[in-house]
Amino acid sequence: MVNVSDPTKIIAMVPQMPDPVFIDRQYIKGRSYIYIVTALDRMQNESMISDPLRVEVANGRATFEFEP
């Protein structure tokens, strides 16, 4: 499980834009990663965390699945 209380695990803060996108360019082939997302409103209130998304990069392709 991802420790959402540990700020060292924040890998990006995406500014407000019409279609927010994050591309992880620091991945290592053959490893799997778990990503979660939260949002901040204009008063800096943080949302609940999203469902975890597991991504695996192998053979030039990324596969993903939502964690239960």
BALOBA-1460 file (C-alpha; in Angstrom, 3 decimals):
// residues 68
<rec num="1" residu="m" x="0.000" y="0.000" z="0.000"/>
<rec num="2" residu="v" x="1.142" y="3.526" z="-0.705"/>
<rec num="3" residu="n" x="1.864" y="5.686" z="2.338"/>
<rec num="4" residu="v" x="-0.006" y="8.901" z="1.474"/>
<rec num="5" residu="s" x="1.283" y="10.561" z="4.636"/>
<rec num="6" residu="d" x="4.857" y="10.570" z="3.309"/>
<rec num="7" residu="p" x="5.463" y="13.710" z="1.188"/>
<rec num="8" residu="t" x="8.661" y="12.220" z="-0.247"/>
<rec num="9" residu="k" x="6.409" y="9.956" z="-2.334"/>
<rec num="10" residu="i" x="4.918" y="12.910" z="-4.254"/>
<rec num="11" residu="i" x="6.359" y="12.697" z="-7.745"/>
<rec num="12" residu="a" x="4.440" y="15.501" z="-9.438"/>
<rec num="13" residu="m" x="2.070" y="18.358" z="-8.890"/>
<rec num="14" residu="v" x="0.242" y="19.117" z="-12.133"/>
<rec num="15" residu="p" x="-0.983" y="22.707" z="-12.485"/>
<rec num="16" residu="q" x="-4.578" y="23.469" z="-13.301"/>
<rec num="17" residu="m" x="-5.226" y="22.932" z="-16.989"/>
<rec num="18" residu="p" x="-8.118" y="21.726" z="-19.138"/>
<rec num="19" residu="d" x="-6.808" y="18.140" z="-19.416"/>
<rec num="20" residu="p" x="-4.265" y="17.433" z="-16.647"/>
<rec num="21" residu="v" x="-1.695" y="14.856" z="-17.737"/>
<rec num="22" residu="f" x="1.267" y="13.270" z="-16.001"/>
<rec num="23" residu="i" x="4.001" y="11.341" z="-17.810"/>
<rec num="24" residu="d" x="6.502" y="9.489" z="-15.635"/>
<rec num="25" residu="r" x="9.818" y="9.718" z="-17.465"/>
<rec num="26" residu="q" x="11.793" y="8.182" z="-14.572"/>
<rec num="27" residu="y" x="10.419" y="4.651" z="-14.889"/>
<rec num="28" residu="i" x="12.659" y="1.581" z="-15.031"/>
<rec num="29" residu="k" x="11.760" y="-1.207" z="-17.456"/>
<rec num="30" residu="g" x="10.692" y="-4.432" z="-15.797"/>
<rec num="31" residu="r" x="9.440" y="-2.749" z="-12.634"/>
<rec num="32" residu="s" x="5.900" y="-2.091" z="-11.576"/>
<rec num="33" residu="y" x="4.647" y="1.126" z="-10.046"/>
<rec num="34" residu="i" x="1.548" y="2.082" z="-8.101"/>
<rec num="35" residu="y" x="0.095" y="5.537" z="-8.669"/>
<rec num="36" residu="i" x="-2.631" y="7.323" z="-6.765"/>
<rec num="37" residu="v" x="-4.069" y="10.776" z="-7.325"/>
<rec num="38" residu="t" x="-5.450" y="13.451" z="-5.062"/>
<rec num="39" residu="a" x="-6.664" y="16.922" z="-5.946"/>
<rec num="40" residu="l" x="-6.440" y="20.289" z="-4.227"/>
<rec num="41" residu="d" x="-9.157" y="22.886" z="-4.481"/>
<rec num="42" residu="r" x="-8.501" y="26.633" z="-4.476"/>
<rec num="43" residu="m" x="-8.582" y="26.644" z="-0.651"/>
<rec num="44" residu="q" x="-5.935" y="23.861" z="-0.538"/>
<rec num="45" residu="n" x="-8.379" y="21.194" z="0.687"/>
<rec num="46" residu="e" x="-7.156" y="17.794" z="-0.454"/>
<rec num="47" residu="s" x="-9.531" y="15.212" z="-1.900"/>
<rec num="48" residu="m" x="-9.746" y="11.569" z="-0.959"/>
<rec num="49" residu="i" x="-7.180" y="9.386" z="-2.737"/>
<rec num="50" residu="s" x="-8.042" y="7.681" z="-6.004"/>
<rec num="51" residu="d" x="-8.070" y="3.939" z="-6.399"/>
<rec num="52" residu="p" x="-4.475" y="2.724" z="-6.802"/>
<rec num="53" residu="l" x="-3.358" y="2.090" z="-10.385"/>
<rec num="54" residu="r" x="-0.596" y="-0.491" z="-10.912"/>
<rec num="55" residu="v" x="1.544" y="0.052" z="-14.023"/>
<rec num="56" residu="e" x="4.176" y="-2.358" z="-15.303"/>
<rec num="57" residu="v" x="6.635" y="-1.465" z="-18.047"/>
<rec num="58" residu="a" x="8.135" y="-4.334" z="-20.028"/>
<rec num="59" residu="n" x="9.198" y="-4.908" z="-23.629"/>
<rec num="60" residu="g" x="8.485" y="-1.314" z="-24.595"/>
<rec num="61" residu="r" x="4.850" y="-1.521" z="-23.467"/>
<rec num="62" residu="a" x="3.023" y="-0.438" z="-20.357"/>
<rec num="63" residu="t" x="0.203" y="-2.488" z="-18.899"/>
<rec num="64" residu="f" x="-2.007" y="-1.267" z="-16.121"/>
<rec num="65" residu="e" x="-4.765" y="-2.400" z="-13.814"/>
<rec num="66" residu="f" x="-6.642" y="-0.843" z="-10.930"/>
<rec num="67" residu="e" x="-5.808" y="-2.394" z="-7.594"/>
<rec num="68" residu="p" x="-8.753" y="-3.759" z="-5.566"/>
